[in-house]
Amino acid sequence: MRHLIYQFGYNTKVATQGNGTGTTTVDIVGPAPDGGLTVSGTDSWWNTARPRATNTCEVYSNGSVICGQPANAISPMQLTLFPLLGHSYFSGLAGGPHASWTNKSKVRAAIVPGASGFAGQVTTWKCVFTLTGKGPAPGNAHLILVHQTGTLDQQGGTYLKATEKANIAYDPVQKVPAFVEEVRTHFPQRSVYNNDTIQLKLTQLSPRY
């Protein structure tokens, strides 16, 4: 259905080159038989010869993400981006560009090492976010700026927790985020680095068909 390419910056600002930068290519096909969209993401890090393994998950209307087994661990960038592709994730903006609403969803996936501290372990997170529209994005009146805050709570296991703050420039015509800046802070702190800082910038978008 759609093909998107995002530049990313992981614990650095988004850029065309440099340590911690790269691109995430996303293909959205579907709908799946149970109503979700099938979303595949592939990260290509700057200055590496080959892209990372492609991860395929189902993304539901409310932003819930379910990645099947055996699961390749999704990246922090995919963990940020995949929920935002749910059809109804930004439906609160129907109330106007300054509306506020709450989104509840879940993510079931393995996550690559980062501040979360575990890889290869399939984990379910309960996600509760408050989103607030802030009107037209600075410098681009076609986009709506949305502030998002909330929590991710691990279900079962060691009961890890994360808080999240994000600024999202959302394209209400194409119905995709055009720019995302997010910080996830993980608890308990496993090292001196307990933050994942992610920036994503949409650089290519196929027409819908």
Secondary structure, 3 states (H helix, E strand, C coil): CEEEEEEEEECCCCCCCCCCEEEEEEEEECCCCCCCEEEEEEEEECCCCCCCCCEEEEECCCCCEEECCCCCCECHHHHHHHHHCCCCCCHHHHHCCCCEEEEEEEEEECECCCCCCCCCCCEEEEEEEEEEEEEEECCEEEEEEEEEEEEEEEECCCCCEEEEEEEEEEECCCCEEEEEEEEEEEECCCCCCCEEEEEEEEEEECCCC
